[in-house]
Amino acid sequence: MIKVGICDDRMEEVRELRAMLQKVTERMGLNLEICEFDDGEELLQDIRTYGHLDILFLDIEMEGKNGIETAKIIRETDFHTILIFVSAYDQYCRQMIEVQPFAFLRKPVMEEDLETLMQKILRALSAQNERFLFSCQRHRYSVPLHQIMYFESIGRQICIHCKDEKYCFYGKLNAVEKEMAQSQIKFARVQVSYLVNLGYVKEWEFDRIVMDDGTEIFISKKYRKEMKLHYMEILESK
């Protein structure tokens, strides 16, 4: 799960950016937790209480503590948050360099610019490379999540299907599903025996999906409503 903050003293702009961000990242198949702030002090207090953010969209010109002042305080203890300054003006370049921003977005933010930026951010986050860890026959394995197309439960075993590899280990799919809910990449349950990476679904129907490798998976009645919601979210993000 990627934790994102949006800080701007104009809440209508916060809501607009949030909606655009959700639309873009849904298309990319990312899980986000988005937090909204209307001033620098509120943002700093949240960080002190709940910890640092993965990505922060920070308006420069705000009442009270402005964006650059807020960023300087954040950078005193955190150099990992991906910081994006958002402003209608770009005369703050020298001050911005001091706090090592990842990028600058000009207002009004355009969806195309945001999507390009999020793709760059995803590549940066992928450097951390989320992995799925498991053991089989006294050996430990580590598989990058983005390579996993789906998990299949067969008896007491779980098989991990990648494009070029297949791994099996003893475990429960419910536990895997719970773990994947915290990942950046979206996985969804389609039936008792299958947990799929939505990024690898190439065809959607009412009662089945087809994966990139041609595998057809039946969607059980229990999960059809949830899968329909996933499908509608993807359509709306197009």
C-alpha positions as CSV (number, residue, x, y, z in Angstrom):
1,M,0.0,0.0,0.0
2,I,1.4,3.4,-1.0
3,K,0.7,6.2,1.5
4,V,0.2,9.5,-0.3
5,G,-0.3,13.0,1.1
6,I,-1.8,16.0,-0.6
7,C,-1.3,19.3,1.2
8,D,-2.9,22.6,-0.2
9,D,-4.8,25.3,1.6
10,R,-7.4,25.3,-1.2
11,M,-9.4,22.1,-0.4
12,E,-11.2,22.2,-3.8
13,E,-7.8,21.8,-5.4
14,V,-7.0,18.9,-3.0
15,R,-10.2,17.1,-4.0
16,E,-9.5,17.7,-7.7
17,L,-5.9,16.3,-7.4
18,R,-7.2,13.4,-5.3
19,A,-9.8,12.4,-7.9
20,M,-7.3,12.7,-10.8
21,L,-4.7,10.7,-8.8
22,Q,-7.2,8.0,-8.1
23,K,-8.1,7.8,-11.8
24,V,-4.5,7.6,-13.0
25,T,-3.3,5.1,-10.4
26,E,-6.4,2.9,-10.9
27,R,-5.3,2.6,-14.5
28,M,-1.9,1.6,-13.3
29,G,-3.2,-1.0,-10.9
30,L,-1.8,0.6,-7.7
31,N,-3.2,0.6,-4.2
32,L,-3.1,4.0,-2.5
33,E,-4.0,5.4,0.9
34,I,-4.5,9.1,0.3
35,C,-4.4,11.6,3.2
36,E,-5.5,15.3,2.8
37,F,-4.1,18.3,4.6
38,D,-5.0,22.0,4.3
39,D,-1.9,23.5,5.9
40,G,1.7,22.6,6.7
41,E,1.2,22.4,10.5
42,E,-1.5,19.8,10.1
43,L,0.7,17.8,7.8
44,L,3.7,17.9,10.2
45,Q,1.5,16.9,13.1
46,D,0.2,13.9,11.2
47,I,3.8,12.8,10.3
48,R,4.8,13.1,13.9
49,T,1.9,11.0,14.9
50,Y,1.6,8.4,12.2
51,G,5.0,8.4,10.4
52,H,6.3,9.5,7.1
53,L,4.5,9.4,3.7
54,D,5.7,7.5,0.7
55,I,4.7,10.4,-1.7
56,L,3.8,14.0,-0.9
57,F,2.1,16.5,-3.2
58,L,2.9,19.8,-1.5
59,D,1.6,23.3,-2.6
60,I,4.3,25.9,-2.3
61,E,2.1,29.0,-1.6
62,M,0.0,28.4,1.5
63,E,-1.1,30.5,4.4
64,G,1.0,30.2,7.5
65,K,3.9,27.8,6.9
66,N,4.4,27.6,3.2
67,G,5.4,24.4,1.3
68,I,9.1,25.0,1.2
69,E,9.3,25.7,4.9
70,T,7.2,22.6,5.6
71,A,9.4,20.5,3.3
72,K,12.6,21.7,5.1
73,I,11.2,20.5,8.4
74,I,10.3,17.1,6.9
75,R,13.7,16.7,5.4
76,E,15.3,17.1,8.8
77,T,14.3,13.6,9.6
78,D,13.2,12.1,6.3
79,F,15.0,11.8,3.0
80,H,12.9,9.0,1.6
81,T,9.5,10.6,1.0
82,I,9.0,11.3,-2.7
83,L,8.3,15.0,-2.7
84,I,6.4,16.8,-5.5
85,F,5.9,20.5,-5.3
86,V,2.7,21.9,-6.9
87,S,2.4,25.5,-7.9
88,A,1.3,27.9,-10.6
89,Y,4.7,29.6,-10.4
90,D,8.2,28.3,-10.8
91,Q,10.3,31.1,-9.3
92,Y,11.1,29.0,-6.3
93,C,13.7,26.8,-8.0
94,R,16.6,27.6,-5.8
95,Q,14.7,27.1,-2.5
96,M,13.2,23.8,-3.9
97,I,16.6,22.3,-4.6
98,E,17.5,22.5,-1.0
99,V,14.9,20.0,0.0
100,Q,15.5,17.6,-2.9
101,P,12.1,17.4,-4.5
102,F,11.4,14.5,-7.0
103,A,9.5,16.8,-9.3
104,F,7.5,20.0,-9.8
105,L,3.9,20.0,-11.1
106,R,2.5,23.2,-12.6
107,K,-1.1,24.3,-11.7
108,P,-3.6,23.6,-13.1
109,V,-2.4,20.0,-13.0
110,M,-3.1,18.1,-16.2
111,E,-4.0,14.4,-16.1
112,E,-1.4,13.6,-18.8
113,D,1.4,15.3,-16.7
114,L,0.3,13.5,-13.6
115,E,0.2,10.1,-15.3
116,T,3.7,10.6,-16.7
117,L,5.0,11.6,-13.3
118,M,3.3,8.6,-11.5
119,Q,5.0,6.3,-14.0
120,K,8.3,7.8,-13.0
121,I,7.5,7.5,-9.3
122,L,6.5,3.9,-9.8
123,R,9.8,3.1,-11.4
124,A,11.5,4.8,-8.4
125,L,9.4,2.8,-5.9
126,S,10.1,-0.4,-7.9
127,A,13.8,0.1,-7.0
128,Q,12.7,-1.1,-3.6
129,N,11.1,-4.0,-5.4
130,E,8.4,-5.6,-3.3
131,R,8.8,-9.3,-3.1
132,F,6.9,-12.4,-2.0
133,L,8.8,-14.6,0.4
134,F,8.1,-18.3,1.0
135,S,9.8,-21.6,1.9
136,C,9.7,-24.9,0.1
137,Q,11.6,-28.1,1.0
138,R,13.9,-26.2,3.3
139,H,14.7,-23.6,0.7
140,R,13.8,-19.9,0.9
141,Y,12.5,-18.1,-2.2
142,S,11.9,-14.5,-3.0
143,V,9.8,-13.6,-6.0
144,P,9.1,-10.0,-7.2
145,L,5.4,-9.2,-6.9
146,H,5.2,-7.6,-10.3
147,Q,6.1,-10.9,-11.9
148,I,3.3,-12.9,-10.3
149,M,0.2,-13.3,-12.4
150,Y,-1.9,-15.3,-9.9
151,F,-1.8,-17.5,-6.9
152,E,-3.6,-20.9,-7.2
153,S,-4.6,-23.0,-4.2
154,I,-4.4,-26.8,-4.8
155,G,-5.1,-28.9,-1.8
156,R,-2.7,-27.8,0.9
157,Q,-0.4,-26.2,-1.6
158,I,-0.3,-22.8,-3.2
159,C,1.2,-22.4,-6.7
160,I,2.6,-19.1,-7.8
161,H,2.2,-18.6,-11.5
162,C,4.6,-16.2,-13.2
163,K,5.1,-15.7,-16.9
164,D,8.1,-18.0,-17.1
165,E,8.1,-19.9,-13.8
166,K,5.9,-21.7,-11.4
167,Y,6.5,-22.2,-7.7
168,C,4.6,-24.2,-5.1
169,F,4.6,-24.1,-1.3
170,Y,2.5,-25.2,1.6
171,G,0.2,-22.4,2.8
172,K,-3.3,-20.9,2.9
173,L,-4.6,-18.5,0.2
174,N,-6.4,-16.4,2.9
175,A,-3.1,-15.6,4.4
176,V,-1.6,-14.7,1.0
177,E,-4.6,-12.5,0.2
178,K,-4.2,-10.6,3.5
179,E,-0.5,-10.0,2.8
180,M,-1.2,-8.8,-0.8
181,A,-3.8,-6.3,0.5
182,Q,-0.9,-4.3,1.9
183,S,1.1,-4.4,-1.4
184,Q,1.4,-1.6,-4.0
185,I,0.1,-4.0,-6.7
186,K,-3.6,-4.9,-6.7
187,F,-4.5,-8.5,-6.3
188,A,-8.2,-9.7,-6.2
189,R,-9.9,-12.9,-5.2
190,V,-12.0,-14.4,-7.9
191,Q,-12.9,-17.7,-6.3
192,V,-11.8,-19.9,-3.4
193,S,-8.8,-21.2,-5.2
194,Y,-7.5,-18.1,-7.1
195,L,-6.0,-14.7,-6.2
196,V,-5.1,-12.7,-9.4
197,N,-2.9,-9.8,-10.2
198,L,-5.4,-7.4,-11.9
199,G,-2.6,-6.0,-14.1
200,Y,-2.4,-9.4,-15.9
201,V,-6.2,-9.6,-16.7
202,K,-6.7,-9.1,-20.5
203,E,-10.4,-10.1,-20.8
204,W,-13.3,-9.5,-18.4
205,E,-16.7,-11.2,-18.5
206,F,-19.5,-11.6,-16.0
207,D,-18.4,-15.0,-14.8
208,R,-14.8,-15.4,-16.0
209,I,-11.6,-13.6,-16.7
210,V,-8.7,-14.4,-19.1
211,M,-5.1,-13.8,-18.0
212,D,-2.3,-12.7,-20.2
213,D,-1.1,-16.3,-20.6
214,G,-4.5,-17.4,-21.9
215,T,-5.6,-19.0,-18.6
216,E,-9.4,-18.8,-18.1
217,I,-10.5,-18.5,-14.5
218,F,-14.1,-18.8,-13.4
219,I,-15.4,-16.0,-11.1
220,S,-17.5,-17.6,-8.4
221,K,-20.9,-16.0,-7.4
222,K,-19.4,-14.8,-4.1
223,Y,-16.8,-12.6,-5.8
224,R,-18.7,-11.3,-8.9
225,K,-19.9,-8.1,-7.3
226,E,-16.3,-7.2,-6.1
227,M,-14.8,-8.1,-9.5
228,K,-17.5,-5.9,-11.2
229,L,-16.4,-3.0,-9.0
230,H,-12.8,-3.5,-10.0
231,Y,-13.8,-3.6,-13.7
232,M,-15.9,-0.4,-13.4
233,E,-13.1,1.4,-11.7
234,I,-10.8,0.4,-14.5
235,L,-13.3,1.6,-17.1
236,E,-13.8,4.9,-15.4
237,S,-10.1,5.5,-15.3
238,K,-9.7,5.1,-19.0
